[in-house]
Amino acid sequence: FTPEKIDIFLEQCKTHGLPVELFGHKSNARNFVNWGFAPAEDPLPMTTDMLSRACDVRMPLMWDDEDFEDMANVLCESLEAALEE
């Protein structure tokens, strides 16, 4: 997946009302490079490379089973749109 395809995927998800974040983005608090309390002693280039393409979808506690089907449909359609570009 190229950075451009990731951007298309994220934009498609957003257009359909599903907030998806790039896990490896500098602003994502769950990205290990932002952990001031447990910094890596050595560079982790393979981890950084993988996280540069990993996406983060939060699953709300109040959703019903049908909501997860809708989420899966949005993810699949957004992925297909990104792959077509």
MODELLER restraints for C-alpha pairs under 7 A, 6 or more apart:
rsr = mdl.restraints
at = mdl.atoms
rsr.add(forms.Gaussian(group=physical.xy_distance, feature=features.Distance(at['CA:5:A'], at['CA:82:A']), mean=5.16, stdev=0.5))
rsr.add(forms.Gaussian(group=physical.xy_distance, feature=features.Distance(at['CA:5:A'], at['CA:83:A']), mean=6.89, stdev=0.5))
rsr.add(forms.Gaussian(group=physical.xy_distance, feature=features.Distance(at['CA:6:A'], at['CA:53:A']), mean=6.98, stdev=0.5))
rsr.add(forms.Gaussian(group=physical.xy_distance, feature=features.Distance(at['CA:8:A'], at['CA:82:A']), mean=5.33, stdev=0.5))
rsr.add(forms.Gaussian(group=physical.xy_distance, feature=features.Distance(at['CA:9:A'], at['CA:78:A']), mean=5.22, stdev=0.5))
rsr.add(forms.Gaussian(group=physical.xy_distance, feature=features.Distance(at['CA:9:A'], at['CA:79:A']), mean=5.68, stdev=0.5))
rsr.add(forms.Gaussian(group=physical.xy_distance, feature=features.Distance(at['CA:9:A'], at['CA:82:A']), mean=5.20, stdev=0.5))
rsr.add(forms.Gaussian(group=physical.xy_distance, feature=features.Distance(at['CA:10:A'], at['CA:20:A']), mean=6.17, stdev=0.5))
rsr.add(forms.Gaussian(group=physical.xy_distance, feature=features.Distance(at['CA:12:A'], at['CA:78:A']), mean=5.17, stdev=0.5))
rsr.add(forms.Gaussian(group=physical.xy_distance, feature=features.Distance(at['CA:13:A'], at['CA:19:A']), mean=6.57, stdev=0.5))
rsr.add(forms.Gaussian(group=physical.xy_distance, feature=features.Distance(at['CA:13:A'], at['CA:20:A']), mean=6.62, stdev=0.5))
rsr.add(forms.Gaussian(group=physical.xy_distance, feature=features.Distance(at['CA:13:A'], at['CA:74:A']), mean=6.34, stdev=0.5))
rsr.add(forms.Gaussian(group=physical.xy_distance, feature=features.Distance(at['CA:13:A'], at['CA:75:A']), mean=6.63, stdev=0.5))
rsr.add(forms.Gaussian(group=physical.xy_distance, feature=features.Distance(at['CA:13:A'], at['CA:78:A']), mean=5.84, stdev=0.5))
rsr.add(forms.Gaussian(group=physical.xy_distance, feature=features.Distance(at['CA:16:A'], at['CA:74:A']), mean=6.75, stdev=0.5))
rsr.add(forms.Gaussian(group=physical.xy_distance, feature=features.Distance(at['CA:19:A'], at['CA:57:A']), mean=6.90, stdev=0.5))
rsr.add(forms.Gaussian(group=physical.xy_distance, feature=features.Distance(at['CA:20:A'], at['CA:55:A']), mean=6.55, stdev=0.5))
rsr.add(forms.Gaussian(group=physical.xy_distance, feature=features.Distance(at['CA:20:A'], at['CA:56:A']), mean=5.64, stdev=0.5))
rsr.add(forms.Gaussian(group=physical.xy_distance, feature=features.Distance(at['CA:20:A'], at['CA:57:A']), mean=5.00, stdev=0.5))
rsr.add(forms.Gaussian(group=physical.xy_distance, feature=features.Distance(at['CA:21:A'], at['CA:55:A']), mean=5.59, stdev=0.5))
rsr.add(forms.Gaussian(group=physical.xy_distance, feature=features.Distance(at['CA:21:A'], at['CA:56:A']), mean=5.03, stdev=0.5))
rsr.add(forms.Gaussian(group=physical.xy_distance, feature=features.Distance(at['CA:21:A'], at['CA:57:A']), mean=6.70, stdev=0.5))
rsr.add(forms.Gaussian(group=physical.xy_distance, feature=features.Distance(at['CA:22:A'], at['CA:53:A']), mean=6.89, stdev=0.5))
rsr.add(forms.Gaussian(group=physical.xy_distance, feature=features.Distance(at['CA:22:A'], at['CA:54:A']), mean=6.09, stdev=0.5))
rsr.add(forms.Gaussian(group=physical.xy_distance, feature=features.Distance(at['CA:22:A'], at['CA:55:A']), mean=4.54, stdev=0.5))
rsr.add(forms.Gaussian(group=physical.xy_distance, feature=features.Distance(at['CA:22:A'], at['CA:56:A']), mean=5.99, stdev=0.5))
rsr.add(forms.Gaussian(group=physical.xy_distance, feature=features.Distance(at['CA:23:A'], at['CA:30:A']), mean=6.98, stdev=0.5))
rsr.add(forms.Gaussian(group=physical.xy_distance, feature=features.Distance(at['CA:23:A'], at['CA:31:A']), mean=6.03, stdev=0.5))
rsr.add(forms.Gaussian(group=physical.xy_distance, feature=features.Distance(at['CA:23:A'], at['CA:51:A']), mean=5.97, stdev=0.5))
rsr.add(forms.Gaussian(group=physical.xy_distance, feature=features.Distance(at['CA:23:A'], at['CA:54:A']), mean=5.45, stdev=0.5))
rsr.add(forms.Gaussian(group=physical.xy_distance, feature=features.Distance(at['CA:23:A'], at['CA:55:A']), mean=5.08, stdev=0.5))
rsr.add(forms.Gaussian(group=physical.xy_distance, feature=features.Distance(at['CA:23:A'], at['CA:56:A']), mean=5.35, stdev=0.5))
rsr.add(forms.Gaussian(group=physical.xy_distance, feature=features.Distance(at['CA:24:A'], at['CA:31:A']), mean=5.48, stdev=0.5))
rsr.add(forms.Gaussian(group=physical.xy_distance, feature=features.Distance(at['CA:24:A'], at['CA:51:A']), mean=4.54, stdev=0.5))
rsr.add(forms.Gaussian(group=physical.xy_distance, feature=features.Distance(at['CA:24:A'], at['CA:52:A']), mean=4.65, stdev=0.5))
rsr.add(forms.Gaussian(group=physical.xy_distance, feature=features.Distance(at['CA:24:A'], at['CA:54:A']), mean=6.73, stdev=0.5))
rsr.add(forms.Gaussian(group=physical.xy_distance, feature=features.Distance(at['CA:25:A'], at['CA:52:A']), mean=6.94, stdev=0.5))
rsr.add(forms.Gaussian(group=physical.xy_distance, feature=features.Distance(at['CA:33:A'], at['CA:39:A']), mean=6.93, stdev=0.5))
